[in-house]
Amino acid sequence: MNKFNVQAIIYKTNLYLNKFSSALKQLFVHGFFHIAGTNVANKIIAAITNILIIRFIGKYEYGVLGAAYNIYSIFILFSGFGIQSAILIFCSEKRNYTEKLSYYRYGFISGFIASIALSVGMLCYAVIGKLGIQDTKQYIIMLCILPLFNYIVQFFFIVLRTRRENKKYALMQNVSSISYFLFGCIGAYIHGISGAIIGNYVSHLIVIAFCLKDILPLVREKVVLSNKNKLVLWEYSIKNGLSSALNQILYLIDIAMMVYLISDPEIIASYKVAVMIPEALSFIPSSIMVYFLPVIVKHNNDYTWLKSKIAKLMLYSGIFHVLVAAFLVIFAPYIITLLWGSEYLDSTVCFRIISVNYFFLATFRFPCTNILAGLKKINFNLFL
């Protein structure tokens, strides 16, 4: 190889490194690493929180708590009837501030009313519905107001994302996870299941206290959304919300079936342990989409740009996710013993199966459904 070829290789390498460095700087300036770093830290905190709560309340009680939260999770799928996701898309598009303000105001009020309906429905289910484990009844009743708190917090996060205030979004995520770690663990240690639930309420209230000054102006400004835009917004909200609910309910229907068919809190506790880490790792594709989805929506009419960027996104994330899944499968028994103790080793097989499934969900399903929703291909998502 002559010196000219060597110089050409060095030149191309430096050019590539400069482009890579420039891309990293742009991601840092716009808050991508704040979101990613925050999500990593928050998921670690959430995992520690769950581990401590499990150890504080015991295996049987954790099974009861898991069954109660599973019911809550199913109801929360229909939070705001999908209006907050529609606000994310419509307010990420190029619109003037007044028009965005009308979407924010209408979306918040409509979604809050819808969340009240969910809370009432959850209460009715707890009182008159058929429960596989009767011990969950009182805890489902305790959780029935939480959809209201959750909606306010999630809407606030949506507003920050549409405004590209990624650093503030990351900060509020930190406040949420740390407050639940403190009050959830303290509550579980002192009052068991009830204390853990009360701690969750307290953590939501703390975030709401931080976000009130941002939310109240959106509600107070009497900017009216046109009837035409309301119809378009609800058409998207209902279709996308139903599609998202059907997609996510697959993660929850397994525990619901076990509650009804087996009704053994200890088996449910073992299964909850098996799914905990693979589900927690969903923050990785979630973090990626939190950052990139508004950008993709902004370029929704540039087919060449979309084709190039989405292909790269899936390739690089796929390489990463296969390494994560392989690590979980190989070291499953050691991870379970270290985190939860040998009494949960019966969850090893489930843990490995769900870890393999994580690769396909994180690489293909999660980003694709989010991208299709961002491009308003909601009919196709609903069909899937």
Disulfide bonds with the S-S distance in Angstrom:
none
